[in-house]
Amino acid sequence: MKLLLVFLLFCGALPAGAQNLPDLPDLGELPEPTRYLAGYVAGGYGWSLPFGGHWGDKNDGFKPSPTLSLSASKRIDALLSYGVESFYGWSYQHRVLRDLELKVFSLTPFLKASFPQGDKLYYGILGAGVYQWKQQAFTSGGARLGSDSGSSGGLNLGGGVAYPFWWDTMAGLDLRWHHIFNMKGSNLSLDAVDSFNIMFVVTYGVWKDKKKP
């Protein structure tokens, strides 16, 4: 969690060195074939915080997990883009059963709307897809229970703000609600689960500055 605080402080310091965002060229201004490929790649690191139900119980639930995210998207216009995103939380540890740990991986297509305002870029994002989870073997009540895994549909909704960063990238804070419809296995049944992800994200606009000569 200390790393999370560092990230939040870092994001708060970004505006001090920020400049106004350059206008994106229209897709028609880009040469072929780059106009058909213009988009973004992004990577993030942060924390996923379980909340609600047994999953997020402060006494008998699961602790926050560090997470990574990767995404690639295609520009539709200056406002909209669509793409696919993955996130991986590798250490949701149970608060009581110390050897019970879950890993969660998702692959979700998404639609993103971006709104530049001076030196900032605000955005909203909606995604839906597949969430894969894996539970390691653990001991409960003196019995050793084996590992298990499963998958379920899920969705995520949120937004963020980004500022100009290094080497033509943008960096900022991404806040996202993730909902998994049914996390249920032979040894563990959590039903629907919810998490709140706080991520530091760096984004690069691929081909966005390559205008026609």
C-alpha positions in Angstrom: 0.0 0.0 0.0 3.0 2.3 0.5 3.6 2.1 -3.3 0.0 3.2 -3.9 0.5 6.3 -1.8 3.7 7.1 -3.8 1.7 6.8 -7.0 -1.0 9.0 -5.8 1.5 11.7 -4.7 3.3 11.3 -8.1 0.0 11.8 -10.0 -0.7 14.9 -8.0 2.6 16.3 -8.9 2.2 15.7 -12.7 0.2 19.0 -13.4 3.1 21.1 -12.2 5.2 20.2 -15.3 2.3 19.7 -17.7 1.7 21.6 -20.9 -1.4 22.0 -23.1 -2.2 18.9 -25.0 -1.5 19.0 -28.8 -4.5 18.6 -31.0 -4.8 15.1 -32.5 -4.7 15.0 -36.3 -7.9 13.8 -38.0 -7.6 10.2 -39.2 -8.0 11.6 -42.7 -4.7 13.5 -42.3 -2.7 10.4 -41.6 -1.2 8.5 -44.5 -2.3 5.0 -45.4 -2.0 2.4 -43.8 -1.3 4.2 -40.5 -4.8 5.9 -40.5 -6.2 2.4 -40.1 -3.9 1.6 -37.2 -3.8 4.8 -35.2 -4.5 4.1 -31.6 -3.0 3.7 -28.2 -1.0 1.3 -26.0 -1.0 1.5 -22.2 0.4 -0.2 -19.2 -0.5 0.3 -15.5 0.4 -0.8 -12.0 -1.6 -0.4 -8.8 -3.8 -2.1 -6.3 -7.1 -4.0 -6.5 -9.3 -3.6 -3.4 -12.0 -6.2 -2.7 -15.3 -4.8 -1.3 -18.7 -6.1 -0.4 -19.8 -9.6 0.6 -17.5 -12.3 2.0 -14.9 -11.4 -0.7 -14.4 -7.9 0.8 -15.1 -8.6 4.4 -12.6 -6.7 6.6 -12.4 -9.6 9.1 -12.9 -12.8 7.1 -12.4 -11.7 3.5 -9.5 -11.1 1.1 -6.8 -8.5 1.3 -6.0 -6.0 -1.6 -3.7 -7.4 -4.3 -1.1 -5.6 -6.5 -2.1 -5.5 -10.1 -0.8 -5.0 -13.6 -2.7 -3.9 -16.7 -2.0 -3.8 -20.4 -4.2 -2.5 -23.2 -4.3 -1.7 -26.9 -6.9 0.4 -28.6 -7.9 1.8 -32.0 -9.0 5.4 -32.5 -12.5 6.0 -34.0 -12.1 9.8 -33.8 -10.8 12.4 -31.4 -13.4 11.4 -28.8 -13.9 7.6 -29.1 -11.6 4.5 -29.2 -12.1 0.8 -28.7 -9.8 -2.0 -27.8 -8.9 -4.8 -25.5 -7.5 -4.8 -22.0 -6.1 -7.3 -19.6 -5.4 -7.0 -15.9 -3.7 -9.4 -13.5 -4.0 -9.4 -9.7 -1.6 -12.1 -8.4 -2.0 -12.0 -4.6 -5.5 -11.7 -3.1 -4.6 -13.3 0.3 -7.3 -14.4 2.8 -7.2 -12.5 6.1 -7.6 -15.6 8.3 -6.5 -18.6 6.2 -2.9 -17.5 5.6 -2.2 -20.1 2.9 -5.3 -19.3 0.9 -4.5 -17.0 -2.0 -6.3 -16.1 -5.2 -5.1 -14.9 -8.6 -7.4 -13.1 -11.1 -6.7 -12.5 -14.8 -9.1 -10.7 -17.1 -9.4 -10.1 -20.8 -12.0 -7.5 -21.7 -12.9 -5.6 -24.9 -13.8 -1.9 -24.0 -15.1 1.4 -25.4 -13.4 4.6 -24.2 -14.4 8.2 -24.5 -11.8 10.9 -24.0 -12.3 14.6 -23.2 -9.2 16.9 -23.4 -9.3 20.0 -21.2 -6.2 22.2 -21.4 -3.3 20.2 -20.0 -5.5 17.3 -18.9 -7.3 14.4 -20.5 -10.3 13.0 -18.8 -11.8 9.8 -19.9 -14.5 7.2 -19.2 -14.3 3.5 -20.0 -16.6 0.6 -20.1 -15.4 -3.0 -20.6 -16.9 -6.5 -20.5 -15.3 -9.9 -21.0 -13.9 -13.0 -19.3 -12.3 -13.2 -15.8 -10.2 -16.2 -15.0 -9.4 -17.0 -11.4 -7.1 -19.5 -9.7 -7.1 -20.7 -6.1 -4.1 -22.3 -4.5 -4.3 -25.3 -2.2 -5.0 -24.4 1.5 -5.8 -25.9 4.9 -9.1 -25.2 6.6 -10.4 -26.9 9.8 -7.5 -29.4 9.7 -8.3 -30.6 6.2 -6.1 -29.9 3.2 -8.1 -28.7 0.2 -6.7 -28.8 -3.3 -6.1 -26.0 -5.8 -8.9 -25.0 -8.1 -9.6 -22.6 -11.0 -12.5 -21.3 -13.0 -13.8 -18.5 -15.3 -16.8 -16.2 -15.4 -18.1 -13.3 -17.3 -17.6 -9.8 -15.8 -17.5 -6.1 -16.5 -15.7 -3.0 -15.5 -16.6 0.7 -15.4 -14.6 3.7 -14.5 -12.5 6.6 -15.7 -9.4 8.6 -15.0 -7.3 11.7 -15.7 -3.9 11.9 -17.5 -1.3 14.5 -18.1 1.6 14.9 -20.6 4.6 12.8 -19.4 7.9 11.7 -20.8 8.7 10.9 -24.5 5.3 11.8 -25.9 3.5 9.6 -23.4 0.7 10.5 -20.9 0.5 9.4 -17.3 -2.2 9.6 -14.7 -4.7 7.9 -12.4 -7.2 5.3 -13.5 -10.1 4.3 -11.1 -12.1 1.2 -12.0 -14.9 -0.9 -10.6 -14.6 -4.6 -11.6 -17.5 -7.0 -11.2 -17.2 -10.8 -11.6 -20.5 -12.5 -12.0 -19.7 -15.8 -10.3 -16.5 -16.9 -8.6 -17.4 -20.4 -7.6 -15.3 -23.6 -7.4 -15.3 -27.0 -5.6 -13.5 -25.6 -2.5 -14.6 -22.0 -2.5 -17.8 -20.2 -3.4 -17.8 -16.4 -3.4 -20.6 -15.9 -5.9 -20.5 -12.4 -7.4 -17.5 -10.3 -6.3 -16.6 -6.6 -6.7 -13.2 -4.9 -6.6 -12.1 -1.3 -6.9 -8.8 -0.9 -8.8 -6.6 2.2 -8.4 -3.9 2.3 -11.1 -1.1 4.5 -12.3 -1.2 4.2 -16.1 1.2 5.4 -18.8 -0.3 5.7 -22.3 1.4 6.2 -25.7 -0.5 7.3 -28.8 0.8 5.1 -31.7 1.2 6.9 -35.0 -0.8 9.9 -33.8 1.8 12.5 -34.9 2.7 11.0 -38.3 0.9 13.3 -40.6 1.0 13.4 -44.4 4.2 15.1 -45.7 
